[in-house]
Amino acid sequence: MQVTVRLFGAYAQEMGDRLQVEVAPSSTPRDLFTLLAGRFTRLAQLGSHCRVAINWEFAEWDTPLQEGDEVAFIPPVSGG
Amino acid sequence: MIALTREPIDVEAVRRAVEAPEHGGIVLFLGEVRNHAWGRAVHALEYEAYEPMALCQMERLAQEARERWNAKVAFVHRLGRLEIGEVAVAIAVGTPHRAEAFECARWLIETLKQEVPIWKREFTEEGAYWVEGEGGQADDAP
């Protein structure tokens, strides 16, 4: 199934801010992160500092993904 | 009024948005671009947001503020490039009594800094880098 991945800041500079990624059914954000971290060193460095959001809501790393979900890897925020 | 904007923030409009006859106090917090960070001179900032999620989170914080403090809330964050002294975030809170307005405004800015997906990139003499959380940084990709 296909999901959309959103990236920000330095990670978007490396990988682009929006990727379409093919994953196995019932993959989790953790699986997706592992897959992408194998391809992008900067994302791998972010590792455990990062939170995940699914369809604009913070989510758990073990949530099963659905076809078409938008998964965002959220580095520590720095607004304000 | 809950918004992200690429234009200069109209601070007076943010304040007016929380006026109400039953309010005895309005607290207006302005976050401005500072010319230094972690010992380095900063020339300018750039803000980026995960816009739809940032707006959802800001709406959620405003809703919680209304319920907890009986407050009227206006909340605007600027995006794009900002120069020193420009307003990056404006938060106005109106409540019947002043104590709640101070407390609520403080809670809103502190929670924004933890929970709303907005990031700043600092331009310094040593180059530009993305700020991560309080004090972390990720250098620009080569």
Backbone of each chain as ProteinMPNN parsed JSONL, in Angstrom:
{"seq_chain_A": "MQVTVRLFGAYAQEMGDRLQVEVAPSSTPRDLFTLLAGRFTRLAQLGSHCRVAINWEFAEWDTPLQEGDEVAFIPPVSGG", "coords_chain_A": {"N_chain_A": [[0.85, -1.19, 0.0], [0.281, 2.359, -0.392], [1.705, 5.201, 1.184], [1.878, 8.657, 2.211], [4.698, 10.56, 2.972], [5.749, 13.13, 5.107], [8.176, 15.649, 5.544], [10.427, 17.887, 7.27], [12.26, 20.979, 7.663], [15.753, 20.546, 7.996], [15.627, 17.94, 7.182], [13.802, 17.826, 5.144], [15.278, 19.251, 3.343], [17.187, 17.409, 2.669], [15.732, 15.207, 1.658], [13.485, 16.028, 0.333], [10.189, 17.44, 0.767], [7.977, 15.908, 0.665], [7.104, 12.618, 0.178], [6.139, 9.758, -1.694], [5.568, 6.572, -0.561], [5.935, 3.101, -0.806], [4.669, 0.598, 1.196], [4.483, -2.432, 3.191], [1.3, -3.998, 3.853], [-0.343, -3.066, 6.89], [1.978, -2.037, 7.999], [3.915, -0.073, 10.323], [4.505, 3.289, 11.647], [7.05, 3.077, 12.733], [8.238, 1.021, 11.237], [8.289, 2.283, 8.77], [9.936, 4.466, 9.28], [12.34, 3.144, 9.788], [12.829, 2.005, 7.302], [13.207, 4.341, 5.715], [15.286, 5.589, 7.068], [17.363, 3.966, 6.461], [17.987, 4.796, 3.974], [18.459, 7.487, 4.075], [20.801, 9.391, 5.584], [20.668, 11.591, 7.275], [18.116, 11.558, 8.359], [18.289, 9.218, 9.796], [20.023, 10.042, 11.804], [18.366, 11.691, 13.254], [16.592, 10.002, 14.544], [15.571, 8.867, 17.675], [14.787, 11.323, 18.626], [12.644, 12.222, 17.347], [9.146, 12.784, 16.752], [6.049, 11.247, 15.748], [3.415, 11.871, 13.447], [0.165, 11.061, 12.344], [-1.946, 11.731, 9.745], [-2.191, 14.446, 10.613], [-2.271, 14.314, 13.373], [-0.589, 13.759, 16.438], [0.859, 10.561, 16.992], [1.192, 7.097, 18.004], [4.169, 5.097, 17.711], [3.699, 2.509, 16.977], [1.298, 2.278, 15.674], [-0.868, 0.754, 13.363], [-0.601, 1.433, 9.918], [-2.74, 2.887, 7.391], [-3.782, 2.542, 3.969], [-2.963, 5.35, 2.041], [-2.536, 7.066, 4.174], [-1.182, 10.034, 5.712], [1.936, 10.477, 6.839], [3.902, 12.041, 9.171], [7.168, 12.902, 10.092], [8.252, 14.366, 12.889], [10.515, 16.605, 13.848], [12.025, 17.853, 16.959], [10.154, 20.632, 17.955], [10.342, 24.182, 17.221], [9.013, 26.621, 17.293], [7.619, 29.925, 17.951]], "CA_chain_A": [[0.0, 0.0, 0.0], [1.077, 3.58, -0.495], [1.467, 6.275, 2.148], [2.612, 9.894, 1.967], [5.574, 10.937, 4.085], [6.06, 14.562, 5.155], [9.421, 15.939, 6.256], [10.545, 19.317, 7.521], [13.554, 21.535, 8.039], [16.944, 19.975, 7.374], [15.281, 16.619, 6.626], [13.185, 18.116, 3.847], [16.354, 19.67, 2.432], [17.878, 16.205, 2.185], [14.881, 14.17, 1.058], [12.24, 16.582, -0.202], [9.246, 17.586, 1.882], [6.83, 15.015, 0.488], [7.474, 11.403, -0.554], [5.178, 8.648, -1.745], [6.354, 5.384, -0.221], [5.211, 1.828, -0.836], [4.99, -0.207, 2.385], [3.661, -3.637, 3.342], [0.08, -3.765, 4.627], [-0.222, -3.002, 8.357], [3.237, -1.457, 8.481], [3.757, 0.987, 11.336], [5.455, 4.389, 11.451], [8.398, 2.615, 13.08], [8.744, 0.3, 10.05], [8.513, 3.271, 7.718], [11.115, 5.234, 9.658], [13.505, 2.266, 9.603], [13.026, 1.918, 5.853], [13.743, 5.602, 5.185], [16.563, 5.896, 7.727], [18.368, 3.198, 5.739], [18.304, 5.487, 2.717], [18.798, 8.899, 4.301], [21.603, 9.405, 6.811], [20.264, 12.651, 8.182], [16.942, 11.092, 9.088], [18.776, 8.22, 10.758], [20.586, 10.773, 12.951], [17.267, 12.266, 14.042], [16.249, 8.854, 15.382], [14.59, 8.866, 18.755], [14.345, 12.68, 18.969], [11.557, 12.599, 16.463], [7.798, 12.266, 17.027], [5.357, 10.916, 14.511], [2.005, 12.24, 13.341], [-0.577, 10.432, 11.253], [-3.089, 12.57, 9.356], [-2.168, 15.706, 11.37], [-2.397, 14.101, 14.822], [0.491, 12.964, 17.015], [0.442, 9.157, 17.047], [2.155, 6.138, 18.557], [5.042, 4.514, 16.681], [3.251, 1.156, 16.605], [-0.033, 2.33, 15.067], [-0.886, 0.223, 11.992], [-0.942, 2.45, 8.92], [-3.757, 2.578, 6.382], [-3.549, 3.064, 2.627], [-3.239, 6.782, 1.86], [-2.226, 7.891, 5.355], [-0.091, 11.008, 5.651], [2.77, 10.239, 8.016], [4.89, 13.117, 9.294], [8.198, 12.754, 11.104], [8.251, 15.71, 13.472], [11.66, 16.882, 14.713], [11.641, 18.731, 18.073], [9.642, 21.868, 17.346], [11.054, 25.379, 17.688], [8.248, 27.829, 16.992], [7.508, 30.934, 19.01]], "C_chain_A": [[0.888, 1.243, 0.0], [0.693, 4.575, 0.615], [2.28, 7.503, 1.72], [3.443, 10.2, 3.201], [5.867, 12.428, 3.984], [7.293, 14.777, 6.038], [9.624, 17.45, 6.306], [11.997, 19.702, 7.79], [14.693, 20.877, 7.277], [16.624, 18.651, 6.673], [14.606, 16.772, 5.27], [14.247, 18.569, 2.85], [17.068, 18.444, 1.854], [16.988, 15.351, 1.29], [13.697, 14.715, 0.281], [11.193, 16.596, 0.893], [8.062, 16.629, 1.778], [7.27, 13.824, -0.364], [6.284, 10.457, -0.596], [5.976, 7.372, -1.531], [5.443, 4.163, -0.216], [5.641, 1.014, 0.386], [4.073, -1.426, 2.428], [2.402, -3.295, 4.133], [0.352, -3.884, 6.13], [1.177, -2.634, 8.859], [2.929, -0.359, 9.499], [4.693, 2.149, 10.997], [6.891, 3.971, 11.771], [9.042, 1.886, 11.891], [9.135, 1.294, 8.956], [9.776, 4.081, 8.004], [12.378, 4.417, 9.413], [13.861, 2.157, 8.126], [13.718, 3.186, 5.321], [15.101, 5.94, 5.793], [17.697, 5.098, 7.084], [18.817, 3.892, 4.462], [18.815, 6.904, 2.936], [19.509, 9.037, 5.643], [21.119, 10.452, 7.802], [19.043, 12.243, 9.008], [17.346, 10.06, 10.143], [19.325, 8.907, 12.0], [19.493, 11.336, 13.852], [16.728, 11.236, 15.026], [15.202, 9.128, 16.432], [14.153, 10.273, 19.169], [13.023, 13.033, 18.305], [10.231, 12.033, 16.986], [7.147, 11.976, 15.687], [3.915, 11.416, 14.584], [1.409, 11.48, 12.167], [-1.803, 11.296, 10.99], [-3.295, 13.736, 10.319], [-2.383, 15.545, 12.878], [-1.164, 13.345, 15.3], [-0.009, 11.543, 17.239], [1.547, 8.316, 17.684], [2.932, 5.494, 17.41], [4.549, 3.148, 16.204], [1.853, 1.127, 16.007], [0.01, 1.708, 13.664], [-1.335, 1.312, 11.01], [-2.002, 1.928, 7.963], [-3.299, 3.155, 5.046], [-3.873, 4.57, 2.589], [-2.952, 7.658, 3.063], [-1.114, 8.897, 5.044], [0.689, 10.899, 6.961], [3.846, 11.319, 8.062], [5.877, 12.767, 10.392], [8.516, 14.161, 11.597], [9.502, 15.879, 14.336], [11.213, 17.766, 15.887], [11.302, 20.119, 17.545], [10.357, 23.086, 17.945], [10.339, 26.661, 17.271], [8.286, 28.81, 18.148], [8.684, 31.88, 19.01]], "O_chain_A": [[2.07, 1.19, 0.341], [-0.483, 4.756, 0.931], [3.244, 7.39, 0.964], [2.96, 10.113, 4.33], [6.192, 12.933, 2.909], [7.435, 14.184, 7.108], [9.07, 18.193, 5.496], [12.838, 18.858, 8.1], [14.61, 20.676, 6.065], [17.272, 18.288, 5.692], [14.807, 15.961, 4.366], [14.133, 18.305, 1.653], [17.496, 18.447, 0.7], [17.446, 14.83, 0.273], [12.977, 13.953, -0.365], [11.299, 15.836, 1.856], [7.242, 16.547, 2.692], [7.746, 13.995, -1.486], [5.515, 10.372, 0.362], [6.951, 7.118, -2.239], [4.331, 4.197, 0.31], [6.83, 0.769, 0.588], [3.023, -1.45, 1.786], [2.425, -2.407, 4.986], [1.167, -4.695, 6.57], [1.514, -2.895, 10.014], [1.833, 0.201, 9.526], [5.576, 2.006, 10.151], [7.836, 4.458, 11.15], [10.213, 2.095, 11.574], [10.174, 1.157, 8.309], [10.577, 4.35, 7.109], [13.368, 4.933, 8.893], [15.031, 2.209, 7.747], [14.691, 3.103, 4.572], [15.964, 6.507, 5.123], [18.857, 5.503, 7.15], [19.893, 3.611, 3.935], [19.517, 7.456, 2.09], [18.913, 8.83, 6.7], [21.152, 10.237, 9.014], [18.952, 12.544, 10.198], [16.802, 10.042, 11.248], [19.128, 8.43, 13.118], [19.673, 11.446, 15.064], [16.445, 11.547, 16.182], [14.092, 9.564, 16.129], [13.238, 10.411, 19.981], [12.373, 14.016, 18.661], [10.191, 10.956, 17.58], [7.626, 12.401, 14.635], [3.284, 11.388, 15.64], [2.055, 11.283, 11.138], [-2.597, 11.56, 11.893], [-4.407, 13.989, 10.783], [-2.647, 16.523, 13.577], [-0.732, 12.395, 14.648], [-1.159, 11.337, 17.629], [2.676, 8.771, 17.87], [2.429, 5.361, 16.294], [4.946, 2.685, 15.135], [1.278, 0.05, 15.848], [0.848, 2.101, 12.853], [-2.319, 2.013, 11.246], [-2.15, 0.725, 7.75], [-2.536, 4.12, 4.994], [-4.931, 4.996, 3.052], [-3.107, 8.877, 2.986], [-0.231, 8.64, 4.225], [0.171, 11.189, 8.04], [4.607, 11.49, 7.11], [5.482, 12.381, 11.493], [8.978, 15.02, 10.845], [9.551, 15.351, 15.447], [10.141, 18.367, 15.827], [12.069, 20.708, 16.783], [10.906, 23.015, 19.044], [10.976, 27.66, 16.938], [8.903, 28.557, 19.183], [8.746, 32.788, 19.839]]}, "seq_chain_B": "MIALTREPIDVEAVRRAVEAPEHGGIVLFLGEVRNHAWGRAVHALEYEAYEPMALCQMERLAQEARERWNAKVAFVHRLGRLEIGEVAVAIAVGTPHRAEAFECARWLIETLKQEVPIWKREFTEEGAYWVEGEGGQADDAP", "coords_chain_B": {"N_chain_B": [[-9.622, 34.221, 16.501], [-7.358, 32.388, 14.846], [-4.394, 31.739, 13.361], [-1.967, 31.241, 10.71], [0.491, 33.162, 9.142], [2.052, 34.822, 6.367], [2.472, 37.433, 6.213], [3.298, 40.573, 7.874], [2.335, 40.57, 11.331], [-0.71, 41.854, 12.41], [-0.853, 43.367, 15.17], [-2.6, 44.878, 16.731], [-5.052, 44.079, 15.738], [-5.088, 41.483, 16.665], [-5.24, 41.887, 19.409], [-7.715, 43.235, 19.544], [-9.399, 41.174, 18.844], [-9.991, 39.715, 21.105], [-11.435, 41.281, 22.76], [-14.106, 41.934, 25.022], [-17.142, 42.738, 26.687], [-17.343, 41.599, 29.217], [-14.776, 41.182, 30.028], [-12.09, 41.88, 32.162], [-9.424, 41.955, 31.962], [-6.776, 41.916, 29.585], [-4.187, 40.062, 28.265], [-1.416, 40.48, 26.249], [0.847, 38.757, 24.467], [3.915, 39.037, 22.791], [6.096, 37.426, 20.721], [9.289, 38.093, 19.684], [11.798, 38.517, 17.101], [15.02, 37.868, 18.027], [18.36, 39.199, 18.316], [20.376, 37.44, 18.887], [21.474, 34.098, 19.676], [22.31, 31.462, 21.714], [24.86, 32.501, 22.085], [25.612, 33.335, 19.575], [25.548, 35.734, 16.929], [22.524, 36.594, 15.455], [21.136, 37.125, 12.301], [18.733, 36.979, 10.965], [15.581, 35.22, 10.823], [13.909, 32.255, 9.732], [10.738, 30.872, 9.466], [9.1, 27.752, 9.365], [6.252, 25.711, 8.881], [4.315, 22.766, 9.555], [1.679, 23.074, 8.067], [-1.255, 22.416, 8.049], [-1.447, 20.72, 10.281], [-0.299, 22.272, 12.288], [-2.163, 24.33, 12.5], [-4.39, 22.847, 13.378], [-3.42, 22.016, 15.878], [-3.058, 24.477, 17.147], [-5.704, 25.363, 17.236], [-6.669, 23.445, 18.969], [-5.258, 23.989, 21.334], [-6.225, 26.544, 21.846], [-8.903, 25.963, 22.305], [-8.712, 24.393, 24.609], [-7.739, 26.327, 26.336], [-9.898, 28.099, 26.424], [-11.731, 26.538, 27.796], [-10.427, 25.938, 30.24], [-9.765, 28.413, 31.41], [-11.847, 30.082, 30.973], [-11.502, 31.821, 28.864], [-11.058, 34.201, 26.193], [-9.429, 33.792, 23.175], [-6.791, 34.7, 20.991], [-4.517, 33.938, 18.395], [-1.719, 33.995, 16.637], [0.747, 33.037, 14.314], [3.695, 33.831, 12.617], [5.079, 33.017, 9.387], [7.815, 32.164, 7.148], [10.507, 34.418, 6.105], [11.931, 36.45, 8.62], [12.957, 39.562, 9.99], [15.26, 41.0, 12.431], [13.617, 41.966, 15.407], [11.066, 41.829, 14.399], [7.673, 40.665, 14.799], [7.097, 37.403, 15.682], [5.253, 35.717, 16.836], [1.998, 36.222, 18.104], [-0.054, 36.396, 20.871], [-3.126, 36.792, 22.268], [-5.088, 37.105, 25.152], [-8.141, 37.257, 26.703], [-9.825, 37.679, 29.757], [-12.168, 37.502, 32.531], [-10.818, 38.332, 34.89], [-7.509, 39.466, 35.834], [-5.528, 37.586, 36.676], [-6.062, 35.078, 35.573], [-5.728, 35.661, 32.889], [-2.961, 36.214, 32.605], [-1.916, 33.729, 33.386], [-3.024, 31.967, 31.523], [-2.061, 32.958, 29.063], [0.658, 32.53, 29.371], [0.689, 29.754, 29.55], [-0.201, 29.109, 26.987], [1.895, 30.044, 25.24], [4.057, 28.562, 26.169], [3.171, 25.948, 25.721], [2.739, 25.951, 22.989], [5.403, 26.005, 22.17], [6.119, 23.423, 22.614], [4.296, 21.696, 21.361], [3.315, 22.445, 18.859], [3.739, 22.054, 15.435], [6.038, 23.822, 14.258], [8.951, 25.295, 12.968], [12.101, 26.939, 13.391], [14.617, 28.53, 11.435], [17.812, 29.629, 11.832], [19.726, 32.371, 10.776], [23.039, 32.975, 10.851], [26.342, 34.432, 11.459], [27.938, 32.258, 11.126], [26.665, 30.69, 9.374], [23.602, 29.033, 8.282], [21.13, 27.33, 10.193], [18.79, 24.824, 11.204], [16.708, 25.022, 14.012], [16.223, 22.816, 16.686], [13.954, 22.012, 19.026], [14.633, 23.221, 22.352], [17.434, 24.647, 21.942], [18.724, 22.654, 20.45], [20.192, 21.769, 17.265], [20.161, 21.44, 13.682], [22.329, 21.274, 11.129], [22.218, 22.936, 7.972], [21.438, 20.959, 5.126], [24.063, 19.72, 3.066]], "CA_chain_B": [[-8.624, 34.37, 15.438], [-6.255, 31.426, 14.92], [-3.893, 31.848, 11.988], [-0.57, 31.304, 10.289], [0.513, 34.209, 8.119], [3.351, 35.221, 5.817], [2.509, 38.905, 6.264], [3.5, 41.077, 9.241], [1.154, 40.358, 12.171], [-1.416, 43.056, 12.857], [-0.941, 43.123, 16.612], [-3.797, 45.527, 17.255], [-6.195, 43.228, 15.384], [-5.048, 40.313, 17.559], [-5.778, 42.34, 20.701], [-9.153, 43.531, 19.408], [-10.159, 39.93, 18.664], [-10.38, 39.126, 22.397], [-12.21, 42.24, 23.557], [-15.48, 41.563, 25.365], [-17.561, 43.584, 27.814], [-17.169, 40.925, 30.521], [-13.358, 40.987, 30.316], [-11.419, 42.938, 32.909], [-7.989, 41.938, 31.671], [-6.269, 41.31, 28.359], [-2.734, 39.93, 28.187], [-0.94, 40.339, 24.878], [2.246, 38.321, 24.411], [4.533, 39.102, 21.472], [7.422, 36.828, 20.577], [9.987, 38.854, 18.642], [13.06, 37.947, 16.623], [16.135, 38.373, 18.841], [19.572, 39.265, 17.484], [21.405, 36.483, 19.307], [21.021, 32.801, 20.171], [23.398, 30.566, 22.113], [26.147, 33.172, 21.935], [25.899, 33.717, 18.191], [24.741, 36.826, 16.383], [21.52, 36.139, 14.492], [20.762, 38.199, 11.374], [17.34, 36.838, 10.527], [15.017, 33.894, 11.048], [12.881, 31.787, 8.8], [9.868, 29.896, 10.113], [8.375, 26.807, 8.509], [5.268, 24.949, 9.661], [3.474, 21.727, 8.958], [0.602, 24.037, 8.255], [-2.567, 21.95, 8.512], [-1.36, 20.184, 11.642], [-0.039, 23.388, 13.207], [-3.446, 25.0, 12.746], [-5.198, 21.955, 14.239], [-2.879, 22.054, 17.24], [-3.353, 25.802, 17.714], [-7.14, 25.349, 17.566], [-6.855, 22.599, 20.148], [-4.765, 24.73, 22.507], [-7.16, 27.643, 22.111], [-10.101, 25.361, 22.886], [-8.41, 24.02, 26.007], [-7.623, 27.585, 27.091], [-11.258, 28.619, 26.655], [-12.403, 25.723, 28.814], [-9.758, 25.983, 31.549], [-9.675, 29.754, 32.01], [-12.98, 30.904, 30.537], [-10.783, 32.885, 28.163], [-11.16, 34.422, 24.763], [-8.039, 33.615, 22.756], [-6.375, 34.925, 19.604], [-3.275, 33.191, 18.353], [-1.225, 34.119, 15.252], [2.178, 32.784, 14.145], [4.225, 34.24, 11.319], [5.943, 32.079, 8.669], [8.698, 32.796, 6.17], [11.688, 35.085, 6.637], [11.684, 37.601, 9.502], [14.146, 40.322, 10.379], [15.371, 41.274, 13.871], [12.611, 42.876, 15.958], [9.714, 41.559, 13.901], [6.858, 39.816, 15.666], [6.967, 36.04, 15.155], [4.014, 35.136, 17.367], [1.184, 37.113, 18.941], [-1.092, 35.683, 21.607], [-3.944, 37.658, 23.121], [-6.011, 36.373, 26.013], [-9.026, 38.092, 27.513], [-10.551, 36.942, 30.802], [-12.826, 38.434, 33.451], [-9.863, 38.869, 35.868], [-6.162, 39.461, 35.249], [-4.673, 36.435, 37.013], [-6.302, 34.017, 34.583], [-5.198, 36.071, 31.587], [-1.514, 35.979, 32.635], [-1.642, 32.295, 33.472], [-3.44, 31.348, 30.273], [-1.145, 33.373, 27.994], [1.916, 31.82, 29.632], [0.477, 28.345, 29.179], [-0.307, 29.011, 25.526], [3.184, 30.166, 24.557], [4.92, 27.426, 26.543], [2.66, 24.724, 25.086], [3.064, 26.099, 21.566], [6.81, 25.672, 21.959], [6.286, 21.97, 22.736], [3.293, 20.852, 20.705], [2.85, 22.922, 17.551], [4.83, 21.764, 14.492], [6.636, 24.991, 13.603], [10.401, 25.273, 13.189], [12.814, 28.132, 12.946], [15.963, 28.391, 10.892], [18.533, 30.846, 12.204], [20.814, 32.799, 9.897], [24.083, 33.578, 11.676], [27.614, 34.633, 10.751], [28.541, 30.948, 10.855], [25.814, 29.938, 8.449], [22.207, 28.855, 8.67], [20.811, 25.993, 10.699], [17.455, 24.63, 11.765], [16.695, 24.842, 15.462], [15.385, 21.691, 17.118], [13.641, 22.125, 20.439], [15.316, 24.306, 23.051], [18.895, 24.617, 21.907], [19.292, 21.71, 19.49], [20.262, 22.309, 15.918], [20.524, 20.569, 12.569], [22.924, 22.117, 10.095], [21.622, 22.805, 6.649], [21.955, 19.866, 4.314], [25.071, 20.235, 2.137]], "C_chain_B": [[-7.459, 33.408, 15.7], [-5.675, 31.393, 13.518], [-2.39, 31.67, 11.898], [-0.534, 32.324, 9.162], [1.928, 34.473, 7.638], [3.493, 36.736, 5.779], [2.812, 39.337, 7.696], [2.199, 40.945, 10.058], [0.574, 41.709, 12.589], [-1.747, 42.874, 14.335], [-2.222, 43.712, 17.197], [-5.043, 44.696, 16.923], [-6.26, 41.991, 16.278], [-5.633, 40.706, 18.919], [-7.293, 42.564, 20.621], [-9.993, 42.262, 19.362], [-10.601, 39.317, 19.995], [-11.127, 40.124, 23.284], [-13.611, 41.696, 23.822], [-15.875, 42.363, 26.592], [-17.325, 42.931, 29.176], [-15.702, 40.748, 30.9], [-12.769, 42.19, 31.048], [-9.937, 42.983, 32.607], [-7.71, 41.313, 30.319], [-4.756, 41.244, 28.494], [-2.371, 39.686, 26.735], [0.53, 39.952, 24.943], [2.739, 38.415, 22.972], [5.893, 38.426, 21.539], [8.114, 37.51, 19.411], [11.31, 38.196, 18.277], [14.223, 38.653, 17.321], [17.424, 38.307, 18.017], [20.684, 38.339, 17.955], [20.748, 35.196, 19.796], [22.24, 31.961, 20.486], [24.762, 31.181, 21.8], [26.5, 33.57, 20.516], [25.009, 34.869, 17.763], [23.8, 36.262, 15.328], [21.117, 37.331, 13.621], [19.28, 38.173, 11.023], [16.882, 35.426, 10.871], [14.08, 33.547, 9.899], [12.061, 30.744, 9.546], [9.168, 29.044, 9.07], [7.406, 26.042, 9.406], [4.765, 23.766, 8.847], [2.07, 22.315, 9.085], [-0.737, 23.448, 8.72], [-2.533, 21.415, 9.944], [-1.118, 21.293, 12.649], [-1.348, 24.115, 13.525], [-4.353, 24.156, 13.633], [-4.732, 22.032, 15.685], [-3.174, 23.397, 17.905], [-4.831, 25.902, 18.093], [-7.386, 24.566, 18.85], [-6.399, 23.322, 21.409], [-5.725, 25.858, 22.87], [-8.429, 27.109, 22.778], [-9.865, 24.986, 24.352], [-8.324, 25.272, 26.882], [-9.004, 28.152, 27.408], [-11.929, 27.857, 27.791], [-11.774, 25.903, 30.187], [-9.844, 27.339, 32.215], [-10.859, 30.644, 31.644], [-12.463, 32.099, 29.731], [-11.24, 33.017, 26.724], [-9.725, 34.516, 24.25], [-7.86, 33.982, 21.29], [-4.894, 34.552, 19.512], [-2.764, 33.239, 16.91], [0.283, 33.887, 15.223], [2.583, 33.146, 12.737], [5.076, 33.127, 10.722], [6.782, 32.839, 7.655], [9.85, 33.515, 6.856], [11.313, 36.328, 7.443], [13.006, 38.26, 9.856], [14.114, 40.563, 11.891], [14.27, 42.267, 14.289], [11.207, 42.644, 15.434], [8.992, 40.586, 14.833], [6.652, 38.457, 14.999], [5.665, 35.394, 15.611], [3.31, 36.172, 18.233], [0.068, 36.282, 19.56], [-1.837, 36.703, 22.46], [-4.939, 36.795, 23.876], [-6.837, 37.389, 26.791], [-9.787, 37.223, 28.502], [-11.23, 37.957, 31.727], [-11.844, 39.086, 34.428], [-8.433, 38.621, 35.407], [-5.364, 38.193, 35.519], [-4.815, 35.328, 35.967], [-5.681, 34.38, 33.236], [-3.682, 35.845, 31.524], [-1.214, 34.481, 32.571], [-1.918, 31.61, 32.132], [-2.474, 31.705, 29.131], [0.194, 32.653, 28.141], [1.797, 30.36, 29.203], [0.44, 28.195, 27.661], [1.065, 29.096, 24.852], [4.092, 28.989, 24.909], [4.47, 26.146, 25.837], [2.886, 24.774, 23.581], [4.488, 25.639, 21.292], [7.092, 24.179, 22.106], [5.47, 21.187, 21.714], [2.875, 21.285, 19.304], [3.994, 22.783, 16.537], [5.22, 22.97, 13.635], [8.127, 24.946, 13.956], [11.015, 26.572, 12.722], [14.196, 27.757, 12.44], [16.664, 29.708, 11.173], [19.648, 31.115, 11.199], [21.826, 33.541, 10.749], [25.335, 33.795, 10.823], [28.24, 33.301, 10.358], [27.688, 30.107, 9.911], [24.413, 29.786, 8.997], [22.01, 27.443, 9.209], [19.395, 25.987, 11.245], [17.57, 24.398, 13.262], [15.759, 23.684, 15.788], [15.176, 21.778, 18.613], [14.372, 23.307, 21.052], [16.812, 24.052, 22.947], [19.518, 23.591, 20.979], [19.401, 22.361, 18.128], [20.616, 21.228, 14.915], [21.065, 21.469, 11.481], [22.197, 21.909, 8.78], [22.265, 21.636, 5.903], [22.966, 20.434, 3.313], [24.524, 20.298, 0.702]], "O_chain_B": [[-6.685, 33.584, 16.641], [-6.385, 31.055, 12.571], [-1.648, 31.906, 12.852], [-1.429, 32.349, 8.317], [2.886, 34.362, 8.403], [4.526, 37.256, 5.358], [2.61, 38.563, 8.632], [1.107, 41.18, 9.541], [1.294, 42.589, 13.061], [-2.779, 42.308, 14.696], [-2.851, 43.102, 18.062], [-5.975, 44.619, 17.724], [-7.343, 41.51, 16.61], [-6.416, 39.96, 19.508], [-8.047, 42.146, 21.499], [-11.15, 42.258, 19.783], [-11.502, 38.479, 20.01], [-11.415, 39.825, 24.442], [-14.222, 41.075, 22.952], [-15.035, 42.64, 27.448], [-17.131, 43.626, 30.173], [-15.403, 40.224, 31.973], [-12.918, 43.338, 30.631], [-9.262, 43.949, 32.96], [-8.322, 40.312, 29.945], [-4.112, 42.247, 28.802], [-2.933, 38.813, 26.073], [1.362, 40.726, 25.418], [2.079, 37.941, 22.047], [6.746, 38.819, 22.335], [7.606, 37.512, 18.29], [11.865, 37.416, 19.051], [14.386, 39.869, 17.216], [17.561, 37.463, 17.131], [21.814, 38.437, 17.478], [19.611, 35.206, 20.269], [23.105, 31.765, 19.632], [25.681, 30.51, 21.329], [27.587, 34.096, 20.278], [23.857, 34.966, 18.184], [24.224, 35.544, 14.423], [20.799, 38.406, 14.13], [18.658, 39.214, 10.812], [17.695, 34.551, 11.171], [13.545, 34.413, 9.206], [12.613, 29.845, 10.181], [8.708, 29.537, 8.04], [7.718, 25.762, 10.564], [4.791, 23.776, 7.616], [1.369, 22.086, 10.071], [-1.304, 23.937, 9.697], [-3.465, 21.627, 10.72], [-1.671, 21.263, 13.749], [-1.607, 24.47, 14.675], [-5.01, 24.68, 14.532], [-5.546, 22.105, 16.605], [-3.503, 23.448, 19.091], [-5.174, 26.456, 19.137], [-8.189, 24.957, 19.697], [-7.076, 23.272, 22.436], [-6.004, 26.1, 24.044], [-8.961, 27.726, 23.701], [-10.708, 25.232, 25.214], [-8.781, 25.274, 28.026], [-9.252, 28.625, 28.517], [-12.604, 28.443, 28.638], [-12.483, 26.009, 31.188], [-9.98, 27.429, 33.435], [-10.868, 31.831, 31.97], [-12.924, 33.228, 29.897], [-11.742, 32.068, 26.121], [-8.903, 35.233, 24.82], [-8.68, 33.617, 20.447], [-4.118, 34.815, 20.431], [-3.335, 32.577, 16.043], [1.017, 34.474, 16.018], [1.894, 32.808, 11.775], [5.722, 32.376, 11.453], [6.506, 33.997, 7.339], [10.143, 33.268, 8.026], [10.495, 37.143, 7.016], [14.033, 37.597, 10.002], [13.091, 40.361, 12.545], [14.029, 43.268, 13.614], [10.25, 43.203, 15.969], [9.612, 39.8, 15.549], [6.107, 38.368, 13.899], [5.05, 34.624, 14.874], [3.944, 36.902, 18.995], [-0.655, 35.565, 18.868], [-1.233, 37.394, 23.28], [-5.549, 35.882, 23.319], [-6.293, 38.271, 27.455], [-10.324, 36.175, 28.146], [-10.895, 39.141, 31.7], [-12.004, 40.259, 34.766], [-8.174, 37.671, 34.669], [-4.591, 37.766, 34.661], [-3.832, 34.726, 35.537], [-5.17, 33.512, 32.528], [-3.169, 35.348, 30.521], [-0.366, 34.034, 31.799], [-1.134, 30.778, 31.674], [-2.116, 30.843, 28.329], [0.787, 32.221, 27.153], [2.7, 29.809, 28.573], [1.0, 27.243, 27.118], [1.362, 28.287, 23.973], [4.811, 28.477, 24.051], [5.304, 25.351, 25.404], [3.192, 23.753, 22.964], [4.747, 24.962, 20.297], [8.179, 23.716, 21.761], [5.903, 20.132, 21.251], [2.148, 20.556, 18.629], [5.082, 23.32, 16.745], [4.807, 23.118, 12.485], [8.51, 24.609, 15.076], [10.529, 27.219, 11.795], [14.844, 26.829, 12.924], [16.175, 30.774, 10.8], [20.404, 30.219, 10.824], [21.529, 34.599, 11.305], [25.396, 33.412, 9.655], [28.98, 33.22, 9.378], [27.98, 28.933, 9.687], [24.077, 30.339, 10.044], [22.637, 26.49, 8.746], [18.875, 27.011, 11.688], [18.44, 23.655, 13.717], [14.658, 23.581, 15.247], [16.124, 21.634, 19.384], [14.693, 24.275, 20.364], [17.387, 23.332, 23.762], [20.723, 23.642, 20.734], [18.772, 23.387, 17.869], [21.275, 20.241, 15.241], [20.351, 22.329, 10.965], [21.637, 20.844, 8.517], [23.459, 21.368, 6.032], [22.748, 21.516, 2.768], [25.239, 20.709, -0.212]]}, "name": "protein", "num_of_chains": 2, "seq": "MQVTVRLFGAYAQEMGDRLQVEVAPSSTPRDLFTLLAGRFTRLAQLGSHCRVAINWEFAEWDTPLQEGDEVAFIPPVSGGMIALTREPIDVEAVRRAVEAPEHGGIVLFLGEVRNHAWGRAVHALEYEAYEPMALCQMERLAQEARERWNAKVAFVHRLGRLEIGEVAVAIAVGTPHRAEAFECARWLIETLKQEVPIWKREFTEEGAYWVEGEGGQADDAP"}
